[in-house]
């Protein structure tokens, strides 16, 4: 089955939109128009892990490691910002024009994916989402650092059915919550 390309206003080249912008849109559009405008399932980034555990402190803020064996500040800033730019972002499971895989929504580090997460711990094609008779599902594509469903590691090529509110983690770097449009509406309007 070929998935349609749905235009989502405001998403960046990687397929993401800032959560504060979605909150603003919810206020402007109201519930019914919001659900039509943002009709695709979404991935809300709820947590970012560090590529190097010394990069982020418990508060999620870059910290000075304080010893000479730690990465230099330039490295911390560059690698830390790559992960931090996904905080409070929402990606939509839509096909990008020209993507070579019409039957699924791909996620990975390569710019040819529908959802691009440009950090080292994510494989070029990390995994993909498919919609079928049973709803949406996620499959890990043999990624190096794995995919986790509600903290359980998925086997390569194992399809995991998804329900709104389920948590997925891609390697050590990115944790997302899978949200169907109605649940996304609830999330953006209850957190305002």
N, C-alpha and C positions, 0 to 999 in steps of 0.2 A: 504494500500500500504506500502510495506517495503522500507525504505530509504537505499541506499547503504552506506557502510563505505568507505569514500574517504580519503586516506592518505594525510595529509597536513604536509609538512616538517617543523620541528622546533617548533611545538606547544608544550606547556608544559602539565603537567598532568591535568590541569584544562581546557585545550582547547584554551589557549591564546598564542599569539605571539606579541612581542613588535613592535610597529609601525615603529621605526627606522630600525629594521631588514627587515620589508616589503619594506621600501624605498630602502634599500641596494639591496634586491632581485630584485626590479623593474629595478634598474640600470644594474644589472648583466644579468638578463634574457631578458629584452626587453618586449614589450607589448604582443606579441603573446604567448611566453612561459610563461609569468607571468599569463595570463588568463587561460592557461591550468593547470599550477601548483596550482593556487589558484582559482579553478573553483567553489567553494562553496560560498554561501552568507556569509557575515561577519557582525559582530557586533563590531563597533568601539566605545570604551568607550570614551565619550566626556566630562563627568563630573562625579566627585565623591562627594557625600554628606557625611557629617560626621555622624557617629552613634550618637554622641553627638555634637550639634552645636558649642560647645566651643572648639572642637578639631582642626578645621581648620579655618584659617583666610580667608579674602577675596582673598588673593593671592593663596590659596590652600596649604599654608605651615603651618606646625604645629606651634602653637603659645603658649606662656606661658600665661595661663588665669589670673595669677596675684592675685588670691584670694584663701583663704583657703577652700572655699566650692567647688572649681573646682576639677576635677579628678587629682590624683597624676600623676607625670611625667611618671612613669612606665605604668600606665593605658593608658595615652594619647599615648605613643609610641606604645604599643601593639595594641590597637584598631585603632589608626590612621594609622598605617602601613598596617593593614589588608585592609583598604579601598584604601590607596595610591598605593598599588602594582598593582592596575588595571588601573592607569592613563596611557593613550596612549597605551593601549593594544587592540588587535583585536582578537575576538573569531570567529571561523568558525562554521557554522551550519552543522556539520557532525556527523555521528554516531561514537561513540567510541566502540571499540571491547568489547563485553560482556555486553553492556547496555541492560537492559531488555525490552525496549520499541522500537521495530523495526519500528513502524509507525510514530514516531515523534522524534524531537531533543529536549531533555529535558534540562531545565535550573533551577538551584537551588543550595542550600548550600551543599547538600549531595554529596559525592564523586561518587555516582552511576549515576549522571547526565552526559549528554554529555558536557555541559558547566557548570563549577562549579564556583560559586561566593561565596567564603567562608567568608561571613560577617553575623553578627547577624540579620540584617534587612531583609535578604533574607530567604524565607521559604525553607524547605528541598527540596520540588519540587515546585518551584515558578510558573512555567509556561512551555509552550512548543510551538515549531514551527512545522508546518506541511506544506508540499508541496502538492498541488492538481491542478486540472484543471485551477483554477483561479490564480495560482501562490502561493507564500508563505503567511502564516498567522501566527498570534501569539494568544495564548489563555492563560489567567491567570488561574491557577489551584486552585483557592480559597486561594491564599496566604494571610498571615496575614496582611502585609503592602501594598498590592495591586500592580498592574501594571498600568502604565499610557501610553497612546498613544497620542503623541503630546500634552501633559499636561492634557488629559482627562482620568479620572479613568475608567478602564475597569471593567465591571461586571464579577463576577466569571463565568467561562465557556463561556464567550463571545469571539468568534473568530473574530479577527481584520485582514482584508487583509492588506498586507504590500506592499509598493512601495519603491524602492530604495531612500534613503534619509530621510525616516520616522524616528522619534525619539520615543524611548521607554524608560521608567524609571521604574526600579524595586525597589519598596519601596522608602525610602528617599535616598538610598545609591548609586545607579549606574544609569547613563543615557548613553544610547548607540544610535548610528545611524545605522540603518539597511542599508547595502550596498550590492547590487549585484556586481559580479566580475568586470564588466566594470566601475562602479562607484567607486569601491575600487581602481582600477588602477588610475583613475582620481585623487582621493584623495591623494594617496601616491606620485604621480608624481607632483602634483601641490603644495604640501606642502614642497617639498624638499628644 
